[in-house]
Amino acid sequence: MNKKENQELNFQEFEKKQIVLKSYPQKLFVEISRNCNLQCPMCEHNRIKNNKKYNMNFNLFKKIADELFPHAKDVDLRGFGESIIHPEFEKFVDYSLKFDCSLGLITNLSIKNDKLWTKLVKNNFWLGISFDGATKNTFEKIRKGSNFDIIQHNLKLIKKTRDKFKKNPWMIYFVVTLQKDNISELEEIIKIADKFGINRVELNPVQLPFFDFRNLSFHKKKTEDNLQKALKLAREKGITILFQGNLSTKKTEEKYSTVKKIKRCRNPWTHLFIAYDGKIGPCNHLMRKPVVFGNMQNNEFATEWNNKKFQEFRKKIDTKKRYKACNWCYKNRFDHF
């Protein structure tokens, strides 16, 4: 079955709510490393620094790639760490390039490595750049351990490389985690996006305990006012703003957002998350805890994909019997499909 046939069958099986699948997932999250060079205060993994046990073994990666990449439409080489700090990251990149699929990752862009960033852009990697402040003080407060000057250097290099090789500008975008400390800088973030040729900005609500004062729900008017200004500027600059979830701005979201709340979740059919140690689950959001349904370390994917846990998850995902951890998405996340 070729890639196109797999994609068609995958959607058919989703539409029919089939529990046992013949198709392979179209979207893969492959966690190269759970290590991170930053300690962002809103991240539950911010205590992990650099331990080789949290890095994926290259032989495991090859097994995953050989089994799954030929069927995949999109491969996201990240998890709950910063993939580029893996000592063999370029080796993973080179092996991935053997396959005909869209490749990319979300990155904090905080490593100064001109050769690497140039290579990724030249080879059509899409890059979601975590960008949570327009000033050095705010950025480095939220992205603790980063250097705002290095980020801007890398953005300048990426723009130059992208323009030189005439790459699609849509492949580079900002991912903003909106919260109390940066909502007032959203308009300035749009200006920085324009400066570096970024024409897409994705807005995510910070996910913290409901009583945490950094949540946007405590700052609704402030969020509404700053979002309106940012949207106006973005339209003037030709920048697309995507709402990824509930920003506690119902009035603005109803007027400007073109997406809707999730009614049916596609992930158990179309997505697969593979952790650094080979553990697999149906959703990258659920693997934080994690919710593990199988392991590719010693087992074949074909048997794991339709094991009892995956089948039960597909049965219950759109019912009241679904995992409690899924409820946040049904309530807050927007569907872009």
C-alpha positions as a Markdown table, in Angstrom:
| # | Residue | x | y | z |
|---|---|---|---|---|
| 1 | Met | 0.0 | 0.0 | 0.0 |
| 2 | Asn | 1.5 | 3.3 | -1.1 |
| 3 | Lys | 1.3 | 6.5 | 0.9 |
| 4 | Lys | -1.7 | 7.9 | -0.9 |
| 5 | Glu | -3.6 | 4.7 | -0.6 |
| 6 | Asn | -2.8 | 4.5 | 3.1 |
| 7 | Gln | -4.0 | 8.1 | 3.7 |
| 8 | Glu | -7.3 | 7.4 | 1.9 |
| 9 | Leu | -7.8 | 4.2 | 3.8 |
| 10 | Asn | -6.9 | 5.8 | 7.1 |
| 11 | Phe | -9.6 | 8.5 | 6.7 |
| 12 | Gln | -12.1 | 5.9 | 5.6 |
| 13 | Glu | -11.5 | 3.8 | 8.8 |
| 14 | Phe | -11.8 | 7.0 | 10.9 |
| 15 | Glu | -15.1 | 7.9 | 9.3 |
| 16 | Lys | -16.4 | 4.4 | 9.8 |
| 17 | Lys | -15.1 | 4.3 | 13.4 |
| 18 | Gln | -13.4 | 1.1 | 12.7 |
| 19 | Ile | -11.6 | -0.3 | 15.8 |
| 20 | Val | -9.1 | -2.6 | 14.1 |
| 21 | Leu | -7.1 | -0.8 | 11.4 |
| 22 | Lys | -5.4 | -1.9 | 8.3 |
| 23 | Ser | -4.0 | 1.6 | 7.7 |
| 24 | Tyr | -1.0 | 3.1 | 9.3 |
| 25 | Pro | -1.0 | 6.5 | 11.1 |
| 26 | Gln | -0.4 | 9.6 | 9.0 |
| 27 | Lys | 1.1 | 11.8 | 11.6 |
| 28 | Leu | 4.0 | 10.7 | 13.7 |
| 29 | Phe | 5.6 | 12.3 | 16.8 |
| 30 | Val | 9.0 | 10.8 | 17.3 |
| 31 | Glu | 10.6 | 11.9 | 20.6 |
| 32 | Ile | 14.3 | 12.2 | 19.8 |
| 33 | Ser | 15.0 | 13.3 | 23.3 |
| 34 | Arg | 13.2 | 14.2 | 26.6 |
| 35 | Asn | 16.3 | 16.3 | 27.7 |
| 36 | Cys | 16.0 | 20.0 | 27.4 |
| 37 | Asn | 18.4 | 22.9 | 27.6 |
| 38 | Leu | 15.8 | 25.3 | 29.1 |
| 39 | Gln | 13.7 | 25.3 | 32.3 |
| 40 | Cys | 10.5 | 27.0 | 31.4 |
| 41 | Pro | 8.4 | 27.5 | 34.6 |
| 42 | Met | 5.1 | 26.4 | 33.0 |
| 43 | Cys | 6.6 | 23.1 | 31.8 |
| 44 | Glu | 6.1 | 20.0 | 34.0 |
| 45 | His | 9.4 | 18.5 | 32.6 |
| 46 | Asn | 11.5 | 21.5 | 33.6 |
| 47 | Arg | 13.5 | 19.6 | 36.1 |
| 48 | Ile | 15.1 | 17.3 | 33.4 |
| 49 | Lys | 18.3 | 18.7 | 32.2 |
| 50 | Asn | 20.7 | 16.4 | 30.4 |
| 51 | Asn | 20.8 | 12.6 | 31.0 |
| 52 | Lys | 21.7 | 10.3 | 28.2 |
| 53 | Lys | 19.0 | 7.8 | 29.3 |
| 54 | Tyr | 16.4 | 10.3 | 28.0 |
| 55 | Asn | 17.9 | 10.2 | 24.5 |
| 56 | Met | 16.5 | 7.8 | 21.8 |
| 57 | Asn | 18.9 | 5.2 | 20.6 |
| 58 | Phe | 19.7 | 5.5 | 16.9 |
| 59 | Asn | 19.0 | 1.8 | 16.2 |
| 60 | Leu | 15.5 | 2.2 | 17.7 |
| 61 | Phe | 15.0 | 5.2 | 15.5 |
| 62 | Lys | 16.0 | 3.3 | 12.4 |
| 63 | Lys | 13.5 | 0.6 | 13.3 |
| 64 | Ile | 10.7 | 3.1 | 13.7 |
| 65 | Ala | 11.6 | 5.0 | 10.5 |
| 66 | Asp | 11.8 | 1.8 | 8.4 |
| 67 | Glu | 8.5 | 0.6 | 9.7 |
| 68 | Leu | 6.4 | 3.8 | 9.8 |
| 69 | Phe | 8.0 | 6.6 | 7.7 |
| 70 | Pro | 7.1 | 5.1 | 4.3 |
| 71 | His | 3.4 | 5.3 | 5.2 |
| 72 | Ala | 3.5 | 8.7 | 7.0 |
| 73 | Lys | 2.5 | 12.0 | 5.6 |
| 74 | Asp | 4.1 | 14.1 | 8.4 |
| 75 | Val | 6.9 | 13.3 | 10.8 |
| 76 | Asp | 7.4 | 15.6 | 13.8 |
| 77 | Leu | 10.8 | 14.9 | 15.4 |
| 78 | Arg | 10.1 | 16.2 | 18.9 |
| 79 | Gly | 8.5 | 15.3 | 22.1 |
| 80 | Phe | 8.8 | 16.8 | 25.6 |
| 81 | Gly | 12.4 | 17.9 | 25.3 |
| 82 | Glu | 14.5 | 19.8 | 22.8 |
| 83 | Ser | 15.5 | 17.4 | 20.0 |
| 84 | Ile | 18.4 | 19.4 | 18.6 |
| 85 | Ile | 20.5 | 18.9 | 21.8 |
| 86 | His | 20.7 | 15.1 | 21.1 |
| 87 | Pro | 24.4 | 14.5 | 20.3 |
| 88 | Glu | 23.4 | 12.6 | 17.2 |
| 89 | Phe | 20.6 | 14.8 | 16.0 |
| 90 | Glu | 22.1 | 15.3 | 12.6 |
| 91 | Lys | 22.4 | 11.6 | 12.1 |
| 92 | Phe | 18.7 | 11.3 | 12.8 |
| 93 | Val | 18.0 | 14.0 | 10.3 |
| 94 | Asp | 20.1 | 12.4 | 7.6 |
| 95 | Tyr | 18.3 | 9.1 | 8.0 |
| 96 | Ser | 14.9 | 10.8 | 7.9 |
| 97 | Leu | 15.7 | 12.5 | 4.6 |
| 98 | Lys | 15.7 | 9.0 | 3.0 |
| 99 | Phe | 11.9 | 9.0 | 3.2 |
| 100 | Asp | 9.3 | 10.9 | 1.2 |
| 101 | Cys | 7.4 | 12.6 | 4.0 |
| 102 | Ser | 7.1 | 16.1 | 5.5 |
| 103 | Leu | 9.7 | 16.6 | 8.2 |
| 104 | Gly | 9.9 | 19.1 | 11.0 |
| 105 | Leu | 9.8 | 19.9 | 14.7 |
| 106 | Ile | 8.9 | 22.5 | 17.2 |
| 107 | Thr | 12.1 | 24.0 | 18.7 |
| 108 | Asn | 13.2 | 26.6 | 21.2 |
| 109 | Leu | 15.8 | 27.8 | 18.7 |
| 110 | Ser | 18.2 | 28.6 | 21.5 |
| 111 | Ile | 21.3 | 26.7 | 20.1 |
| 112 | Lys | 23.7 | 28.8 | 18.0 |
| 113 | Asn | 24.5 | 26.3 | 15.2 |
| 114 | Asp | 24.4 | 28.1 | 11.8 |
| 115 | Lys | 25.3 | 24.9 | 9.9 |
| 116 | Leu | 22.4 | 22.9 | 11.4 |
| 117 | Trp | 19.7 | 25.6 | 10.9 |
| 118 | Thr | 20.8 | 26.1 | 7.3 |
| 119 | Lys | 20.7 | 22.4 | 6.7 |
| 120 | Leu | 17.2 | 22.0 | 8.0 |
| 121 | Val | 15.8 | 24.9 | 6.0 |
| 122 | Lys | 17.6 | 23.8 | 2.8 |
| 123 | Asn | 16.1 | 20.3 | 3.3 |
| 124 | Asn | 12.5 | 21.7 | 3.6 |
| 125 | Phe | 12.1 | 21.0 | 7.3 |
| 126 | Trp | 9.2 | 22.9 | 8.8 |
| 127 | Leu | 10.1 | 24.7 | 12.1 |
| 128 | Gly | 7.6 | 25.8 | 14.8 |
| 129 | Ile | 9.6 | 28.2 | 16.9 |
| 130 | Ser | 8.5 | 28.6 | 20.5 |
| 131 | Phe | 8.4 | 32.4 | 20.9 |
| 132 | Asp | 7.0 | 33.7 | 24.2 |
| 133 | Gly | 8.1 | 37.3 | 24.5 |
| 134 | Ala | 8.9 | 40.4 | 22.5 |
| 135 | Thr | 11.5 | 41.7 | 24.9 |
| 136 | Lys | 14.7 | 40.1 | 26.2 |
| 137 | Asn | 13.4 | 40.3 | 29.8 |
| 138 | Thr | 10.1 | 38.6 | 29.2 |
| 139 | Phe | 11.4 | 36.1 | 26.7 |
| 140 | Glu | 14.2 | 34.9 | 29.0 |
| 141 | Lys | 11.9 | 34.9 | 32.1 |
| 142 | Ile | 9.5 | 32.5 | 30.4 |
| 143 | Arg | 12.1 | 30.6 | 28.4 |
| 144 | Lys | 14.4 | 30.3 | 31.3 |
| 145 | Gly | 18.0 | 29.5 | 30.2 |
| 146 | Ser | 17.6 | 31.0 | 26.7 |
| 147 | Asn | 19.4 | 34.0 | 25.2 |
| 148 | Phe | 17.2 | 36.4 | 23.3 |
| 149 | Asp | 20.1 | 37.6 | 21.2 |
| 150 | Ile | 20.9 | 34.1 | 20.0 |
| 151 | Ile | 17.2 | 33.5 | 19.1 |
| 152 | Gln | 17.2 | 36.7 | 16.9 |
| 153 | His | 20.5 | 35.7 | 15.3 |
| 154 | Asn | 19.0 | 32.3 | 14.3 |
| 155 | Leu | 15.8 | 33.9 | 13.0 |
| 156 | Lys | 17.9 | 36.2 | 10.8 |
| 157 | Leu | 19.9 | 33.2 | 9.5 |
| 158 | Ile | 16.7 | 31.2 | 8.8 |
| 159 | Lys | 15.1 | 34.0 | 6.9 |
| 160 | Lys | 18.2 | 34.6 | 4.9 |
| 161 | Thr | 18.5 | 30.9 | 4.0 |
| 162 | Arg | 14.8 | 30.5 | 3.3 |
| 163 | Asp | 14.8 | 33.5 | 0.9 |
| 164 | Lys | 18.1 | 32.5 | -0.8 |
| 165 | Phe | 16.8 | 29.0 | -1.6 |
| 166 | Lys | 13.2 | 30.2 | -2.2 |
| 167 | Lys | 11.6 | 28.0 | 0.3 |
| 168 | Asn | 7.9 | 28.2 | 1.2 |
| 169 | Pro | 7.5 | 30.9 | 4.0 |
| 170 | Trp | 4.7 | 28.9 | 5.5 |
| 171 | Met | 7.3 | 26.3 | 6.7 |
| 172 | Ile | 8.6 | 28.6 | 9.5 |
| 173 | Tyr | 6.1 | 29.8 | 12.1 |
| 174 | Phe | 5.9 | 31.1 | 15.7 |
| 175 | Val | 4.2 | 29.1 | 18.5 |
| 176 | Val | 3.2 | 31.4 | 21.3 |
| 177 | Thr | 2.1 | 30.1 | 24.7 |
| 178 | Leu | 0.0 | 33.0 | 25.9 |
| 179 | Gln | 0.0 | 33.8 | 29.7 |
| 180 | Lys | -0.1 | 36.7 | 32.1 |
| 181 | Asp | 3.5 | 37.6 | 31.5 |
| 182 | Asn | 3.4 | 38.0 | 27.7 |
| 183 | Ile | -0.1 | 38.9 | 26.7 |
| 184 | Ser | 0.8 | 42.6 | 26.7 |
| 185 | Glu | 3.6 | 41.9 | 24.2 |
| 186 | Leu | 1.5 | 40.0 | 21.6 |
| 187 | Glu | 1.3 | 43.0 | 19.3 |
| 188 | Glu | 5.1 | 43.4 | 19.5 |
| 189 | Ile | 5.5 | 39.6 | 18.8 |
| 190 | Ile | 3.6 | 40.2 | 15.6 |
| 191 | Lys | 6.0 | 43.0 | 14.6 |
| 192 | Ile | 9.0 | 40.7 | 15.2 |
| 193 | Ala | 7.3 | 38.0 | 13.1 |
| 194 | Asp | 7.0 | 40.5 | 10.3 |
| 195 | Lys | 10.6 | 41.6 | 10.7 |
| 196 | Phe | 11.8 | 38.0 | 10.2 |
| 197 | Gly | 9.4 | 37.1 | 7.4 |
| 198 | Ile | 7.1 | 34.9 | 9.6 |
| 199 | Asn | 3.6 | 34.8 | 8.2 |
| 200 | Arg | 2.0 | 32.4 | 10.6 |
| 201 | Val | 1.6 | 32.7 | 14.4 |
| 202 | Glu | -0.1 | 30.0 | 16.4 |
| 203 | Leu | -1.6 | 31.0 | 19.8 |
| 204 | Asn | -1.9 | 28.5 | 22.6 |
| 205 | Pro | -3.3 | 29.0 | 26.1 |
| 206 | Val | -0.9 | 28.1 | 28.8 |
| 207 | Gln | -1.9 | 24.9 | 30.6 |
| 208 | Leu | -1.5 | 25.3 | 34.3 |
| 209 | Pro | -3.6 | 24.4 | 37.4 |
| 210 | Phe | -6.8 | 26.4 | 37.2 |
| 211 | Phe | -5.9 | 28.4 | 40.3 |
| 212 | Asp | -2.6 | 29.6 | 38.8 |
| 213 | Phe | -2.7 | 33.4 | 38.3 |
| 214 | Arg | -0.7 | 33.1 | 35.0 |
| 215 | Asn | -3.8 | 31.6 | 33.3 |
| 216 | Leu | -5.6 | 33.8 | 30.9 |
| 217 | Ser | -8.9 | 33.2 | 32.6 |
| 218 | Phe | -7.8 | 35.6 | 35.3 |
| 219 | His | -7.0 | 38.3 | 32.7 |
| 220 | Lys | -9.9 | 38.2 | 30.2 |
| 221 | Lys | -10.2 | 41.9 | 29.5 |
| 222 | Lys | -6.5 | 42.3 | 29.1 |
| 223 | Thr | -6.3 | 39.3 | 26.8 |
| 224 | Glu | -9.3 | 40.6 | 24.8 |
| 225 | Asp | -7.8 | 44.1 | 24.3 |
| 226 | Asn | -4.3 | 42.9 | 23.4 |
| 227 | Leu | -5.6 | 40.2 | 21.1 |
| 228 | Gln | -7.7 | 42.7 | 19.2 |
| 229 | Lys | -4.7 | 44.9 | 18.6 |
| 230 | Ala | -2.5 | 42.0 | 17.5 |
| 231 | Leu | -5.2 | 40.7 | 15.1 |
| 232 | Lys | -5.5 | 44.2 | 13.5 |
| 233 | Leu | -1.8 | 44.5 | 13.0 |
| 234 | Ala | -1.5 | 40.9 | 11.7 |
| 235 | Arg | -4.2 | 41.6 | 9.0 |
| 236 | Glu | -2.2 | 44.7 | 8.0 |
| 237 | Lys | 1.0 | 42.7 | 7.7 |
| 238 | Gly | -0.5 | 39.7 | 6.0 |
| 239 | Ile | 0.2 | 37.4 | 8.9 |
| 240 | Thr | -2.2 | 34.5 | 9.7 |
| 241 | Ile | -3.0 | 34.0 | 13.3 |
| 242 | Leu | -4.3 | 30.5 | 14.3 |
| 243 | Phe | -6.2 | 29.9 | 17.5 |
| 244 | Gln | -5.0 | 26.5 | 18.9 |
| 245 | Gly | -7.3 | 26.6 | 21.9 |
| 246 | Asn | -9.5 | 28.5 | 24.2 |
| 247 | Leu | -7.8 | 31.8 | 25.1 |
| 248 | Ser | -10.7 | 32.9 | 27.4 |
| 249 | Thr | -11.7 | 35.5 | 24.8 |
| 250 | Lys | -15.0 | 34.3 | 23.6 |
| 251 | Lys | -16.0 | 37.5 | 21.9 |
| 252 | Thr | -12.8 | 37.7 | 19.8 |
| 253 | Glu | -12.7 | 34.0 | 19.1 |
| 254 | Glu | -16.2 | 33.9 | 17.8 |
| 255 | Lys | -15.5 | 36.9 | 15.5 |
| 256 | Tyr | -12.0 | 36.0 | 14.2 |
| 257 | Ser | -11.4 | 32.3 | 14.6 |
| 258 | Thr | -12.2 | 30.0 | 11.7 |
| 259 | Val | -12.0 | 26.8 | 13.7 |
| 260 | Lys | -14.3 | 25.0 | 16.0 |
| 261 | Lys | -14.1 | 22.9 | 19.1 |
| 262 | Ile | -13.3 | 19.3 | 18.7 |
| 263 | Lys | -16.4 | 17.0 | 18.2 |
| 264 | Arg | -14.6 | 13.9 | 17.1 |
| 265 | Cys | -10.9 | 13.1 | 17.8 |
| 266 | Arg | -8.9 | 11.7 | 14.9 |
| 267 | Asn | -5.8 | 11.0 | 16.9 |
| 268 | Pro | -6.4 | 7.3 | 17.7 |
| 269 | Trp | -6.6 | 6.6 | 13.9 |
| 270 | Thr | -4.3 | 9.2 | 12.4 |
| 271 | His | -1.7 | 10.0 | 15.0 |
| 272 | Leu | 1.0 | 8.1 | 16.9 |
| 273 | Phe | 3.4 | 9.3 | 19.6 |
| 274 | Ile | 6.7 | 7.4 | 20.0 |
| 275 | Ala | 8.6 | 8.2 | 23.2 |
| 276 | Tyr | 12.4 | 8.2 | 23.4 |
| 277 | Asp | 12.3 | 4.7 | 24.9 |
| 278 | Gly | 10.0 | 3.2 | 22.3 |
| 279 | Lys | 6.8 | 3.4 | 24.2 |
| 280 | Ile | 3.8 | 4.4 | 22.1 |
| 281 | Gly | 0.5 | 6.1 | 22.6 |
| 282 | Pro | -2.3 | 7.5 | 20.5 |
| 283 | Cys | -1.7 | 11.2 | 21.3 |
| 284 | Asn | 1.2 | 13.4 | 22.0 |
| 285 | His | -0.8 | 15.3 | 24.7 |
| 286 | Leu | -1.5 | 12.1 | 26.6 |
| 287 | Met | 2.1 | 11.0 | 26.7 |
| 288 | Arg | 3.0 | 13.6 | 29.3 |
| 289 | Lys | 1.8 | 11.4 | 32.1 |
| 290 | Pro | 2.2 | 9.0 | 30.1 |
| 291 | Val | -0.6 | 6.9 | 28.7 |
| 292 | Val | 1.3 | 4.0 | 27.2 |
| 293 | Phe | -0.4 | 1.5 | 24.9 |
| 294 | Gly | 2.6 | -0.4 | 23.6 |
| 295 | Asn | 6.3 | -0.5 | 22.9 |
| 296 | Met | 8.3 | -0.6 | 19.7 |
| 297 | Gln | 11.5 | -1.4 | 21.4 |
| 298 | Asn | 11.1 | -5.2 | 20.9 |
| 299 | Asn | 7.7 | -5.5 | 19.2 |
| 300 | Glu | 6.4 | -5.0 | 15.7 |
| 301 | Phe | 4.2 | -2.0 | 15.1 |
| 302 | Ala | 1.6 | -4.0 | 13.2 |
| 303 | Thr | 0.7 | -6.0 | 16.3 |
| 304 | Glu | 0.9 | -3.1 | 18.7 |
| 305 | Trp | -1.3 | -0.8 | 16.6 |
| 306 | Asn | -4.3 | -3.0 | 17.1 |
| 307 | Asn | -3.7 | -4.4 | 20.6 |
| 308 | Lys | -6.5 | -4.3 | 23.2 |
| 309 | Lys | -5.5 | -0.9 | 24.6 |
| 310 | Phe | -5.7 | 0.8 | 21.2 |
| 311 | Gln | -9.0 | -0.9 | 20.4 |
| 312 | Glu | -10.5 | 0.1 | 23.7 |
| 313 | Phe | -9.3 | 3.7 | 23.3 |
| 314 | Arg | -10.9 | 4.0 | 19.8 |
| 315 | Lys | -14.2 | 2.6 | 21.2 |
| 316 | Lys | -14.4 | 5.1 | 24.0 |
| 317 | Ile | -12.7 | 8.3 | 22.7 |
| 318 | Asp | -15.9 | 10.1 | 21.7 |
| 319 | Thr | -18.0 | 8.9 | 24.6 |
| 320 | Lys | -18.3 | 9.9 | 28.3 |
| 321 | Lys | -16.2 | 6.8 | 29.1 |
| 322 | Arg | -13.1 | 8.3 | 27.5 |
| 323 | Tyr | -9.9 | 9.0 | 29.4 |
| 324 | Lys | -10.4 | 11.9 | 31.8 |
| 325 | Ala | -7.1 | 13.4 | 30.4 |
| 326 | Cys | -8.9 | 13.8 | 27.1 |
| 327 | Asn | -11.6 | 16.1 | 28.5 |
| 328 | Trp | -9.4 | 19.3 | 28.3 |
| 329 | Cys | -9.1 | 19.0 | 24.6 |
| 330 | Tyr | -12.8 | 18.5 | 24.0 |
| 331 | Lys | -13.5 | 21.5 | 26.1 |
| 332 | Asn | -10.6 | 23.8 | 25.0 |
| 333 | Arg | -8.8 | 22.7 | 21.9 |
| 334 | Phe | -9.7 | 23.8 | 18.4 |
| 335 | Asp | -9.9 | 21.5 | 15.4 |
| 336 | His | -8.1 | 22.7 | 12.3 |
| 337 | Phe | -9.1 | 19.8 | 10.0 |
